Amino acid sequence: MVVCLVAMVIMVFGNVVLRWVFNSGITVSEEMSRYCFIWLTYIGAMVAMRENGHLGVDTLVRKLPLGGKKLCVFLSECLMLFCNALFFIGTWKMHELQVTNVSPVVGLSMIWIYGMGYIVGAVMAIINVHKLYRLLSGQMREDEMVMVVEAEGLQEAEEAIKSAQKAEQQRQAQGAHA
């Protein structure tokens, strides 16, 4: 991920400087930075899935009993597995077209760009199967069934809100006694 990001920054920044200073640019850098962005997105999606970092709403799941949580995890993983299979199959169906489709500037077969769908579909499906195995074999703890990672600083913000609410209640209680 870092390599893609650094390559993008260097190519885009270098092109901006070249356009401003020399009124020209490197045509390859626009296309290659776009391809790095595509790969960065795919790689980031796989990492986020491994770390349960995708956006999710856990309000309902947190309130469910253990059986309800298990059902939600099972359905969620099965739906994601289905989507990953569709992603893999879609890449497969587009394979012949992408092999013959060549990028206009670099001259690179587009399968090198969009063929990443094979890797993404397979890796994410493996993650889904692993989580389903852990769920069905009883290895998944209840706290792991709520698959949303809290945002940084959220716990501190919630504690600050609770302490402010307590202080307000104490003020109201003191005002009622006075």
ZIZIGI-V735745 format. One record per helix or strand. SS is the DSSP state (H for helix, E for strand). FROM is the first residue (numbers start at 1). TO is the last residue. If there is no record, write none. Layout:
BEGIN
SS;FROM;TO  SS;FROM;TO
END
This chain:
BEGIN
H;2;22  H;27;50  H;59;63  H;66;100  E;102;102  E;109;109  H;111;114  H;116;136  H;142;145  H;154;177
END
